[in-house]
Structure formats: structure tokens, C-alpha cells
Amino acid sequence: MDKEKNAKFIRQLCLLTLVIFAASVFVRSNLTVWWPAIACFFFIVSMVVYFLSQKAKQKDMRKFANFYMASTVVKMVVYLAIIFIYVMNNKEDGKRFAITFLIYYLIYSVFETYKLAKKEKKSDGR
């Protein structure tokens, strides 16, 4: 069953990323030139965090909760550092990069939160 859930998550994450790519093509003049790399970055981070959280969840729900909170904080710090470093080194594209990065962050975060909340409801028997 876990393999089935994992495969479903991967398919949905791939679909989300493809939708983001398709939508970004239409508005790419307003995005940074790095938008494909940013989308791929969030795809990879989402995949890694998902599998690590599944591993933590198998051990203990408290470890899972601690891992999820810690990973959220670490991601925020790393993401802000990436934006800050890019903006400081590329003033002319900095604003578009930051906006693109934050939009993609919001999209992927909503997806991750939705998937996590949906899983928790199922495991609670609701």
C-alpha cells in the first residue's frame, strides 16, 4: 500500500510540475529566466521531504511531527538565503526571481500541506 501511495504522490507531484511549466510558458516574460530551474528545485525538495517524512512517520508520530516542523523551518531559512544571495548578486533580475521563487514556494507548499492533511484525515478514520 505504501508503494501505491508513494507512486500516487509522485504522479501528482509530476502533474503539478507539468502544470506549472505549462502556465509559466505563458507568463515567462514576467518571470525570471531561472523559472525552470526553480520549478525543478521545488520538485526535488518536495520529493525528498515527502520520503523523509514517510520514513519518520513509520517510526513514530512524534518524530514525524518534529521532523515536519524542523524541515519547514530549515526550508524557510534556506529559501530566504537563496533569494537574498540571488538578489544581492543580480540586481536587475532580483525582483522577478524573488517573486517567481515565492509563487512557486506557495504552490508547492499548498500541495504538500494538502497531501499531508488528506493523509492525516484518512489515518484518523474520518
N, C-alpha and C positions, 0 to 999 in steps of 0.2 A: 504494500500500500504506500509506503514511503517513496518508493521509486516512482510510483504513479503520481503522487503529489509533487515530487521534485520535477518530473517531466512536465507536468501541467504548469508549474511555476515558470519553468524555463521557456515553454511555448508562449505563455502570456507576457513574459518579460521581452522576448524576441518580438512579439507583435507590437508591444508598446514602443519599443525602439524603432521598429519599421514605421510606425505611425508618426513618431517624432521626426524621423528622417524625411518622410513624405511631406509633412507640414512645414518643416524647416526649409525645404527646397523652394516653397512658395514665398517665404519671407526672408530668404537668405541675405537680401540686400540690407536688412536691418540687423542681421546677426553678425557676430564675429566670424572671421574666416576659420576659426577653430571649432565651429559648431559640430562637425562630425566627430572630432576627437573628444569633445566634451560629452556627447551622447554615448560614445563607446566607453568612456571613462565611467560614467554613471551606470552603464550596463554591467560592467565588470565589478564595480563596487557593490552593486545590488546583489549580484550573483554570489560574491564572496561572503557578504554579510548574511545572506539567506542561509547558505550552507553552514556557516559557523554558528548561526543561531539555532539551526536544527540540531546540530551536534550538542550544543549547550542544553537545549530543551530535552534531549533524550536523557541527560544526566540528572537534571534537577530543575524544577521550575524557578527556583530562587536564583540559580546560576544563570538561567535563561534571562530572567528579568535584569539581573546585574549586567550581563553581557550586552543586552539590548540598550540599556541606559548608557553604559560606558561607550559602546560603539557609536551611539548617537552624538555624544559629546566629542569623541575623537574625530568623527566625520566633520562636525561643525568647525572645529579648530583647524583641521587640515584644509577644508574648503575655503575658509576665510583666509588662510595663509596663501593658498593658491591664487585667489582673487587679488589679494594685496600685492603679492610678488609680481603678478602679471601686470596689474595696473601701474605699479611703480616703474616697470621696465618698458611698458608700451602705452604711453600716454594717449596716443591718438586712437587706439583701438580699445582702450581700457574700459570705457563705459559700455560699449557693445559686448565686450567679453563678460563683464560683471553681470549685466542684465541677462545675457544668454545663459550663463552658468546658473544664476539664481532661478530662472524659469525652469531649466531642466532639473535642478535640485528639487524644486517644488513638485514637479510632475512625478519624478521617481519617488520622492518621499510620500506623496499621497498614495501611490501604488503600493509601496512597501507597507504603509500603515493599514491600508485597506486589506491587503492579503493577511497581515498579522491579525487584525481584528476579526476577519472572517474565519480564520483558523481557530482563534480562541473561542468564538461563539460555538463552532462545531464541537470543540473538545469539552465545552461546558454542557453540551447537550441541549442547547437552545435551538 
